[in-house]
Amino acid sequence: MNATRNWDEMTTVLDSERAELERFATLVEESSRKLLDALQHTPVPADFQQRWQHTASRLSKAIDQSTPPSLDAEQIAEIRGELLGIMQCAADANPDQPLDSVEAALLGFEAIRHLVRDALDRQAVGEGDARALLAGMQAALPHIGRRDLAQLLDTSERSIQRTLASPSAVKPKRRLVIVARLVSLLSRGWTPEGVIAWFHRPRGELNGASVLEVIDDASCEHEIFELARHGRAQHGS
């Protein structure tokens, strides 16, 4: 009974953290849109600089107060650094060219947006349940057989079938969570076949090893996700 309750609580926490990140991402994107709207003012109102400083202060405060605690300390520090830069842009605005500071601030909001999207990329929908992770992988990789999925997960096709057929939630192993996150990230820029090949390709960054060969080494996790983000960026996603 206690084990079941603890697992349910963990699942709730994972889902809650993702929902919180998604709400934060929406707030940042809405803030960027408000700044873009400000750039449409032609001619620029006489009180634009004062209004811009007020807007920058209000948006920065809202984002700072809404920063999800589930982000790590480095990410939070980067976000707050960008917010300070945005406030500085507003404070240093040239009265003769006030829109220049708005454009500079937009770069700060874009940097924050990327930080949040990267945090979301590190999660996969349904991380509290192995069934949901497997179903999500199958949806992201149509036409890819279970043999290939089993190889990625270092398990058997029969084990995958048993998990999917389970009538209740199944606690996912670390490898399943990591692979599901990588598939979710890569499938936005690669074909299903390309995603599978990505896991097998030798990498100079990994001393010639493939991602599959080091995926169970927790010390390589950061480098693996950096490779995945870089690969997605190369494919325009």
Buried (B, 14 or more C-beta within 10 A) or exposed (E): EEEEEEBEEEBEEBBEBBEBBBEBBEBBBEBBEEBEEBEEBEEBEEEBBEEBBEBBBEBBEEBEEEBBEBBEEEBBEBBBEBBEBBBBBBEEBEEEEBBEBBBBBBEBBBBBBEBBBBBBBBBBEBBBBBBBBBBBBBEBBEEBEBEBBBBBBEBEBEEBEEBBEEEEBBEBBEBBBBBBBBBBBBBEBBBBEEBBEBBEEEBEEBEEBBBBBBBEEEEBBEBBBEBBBEBBEEEEE
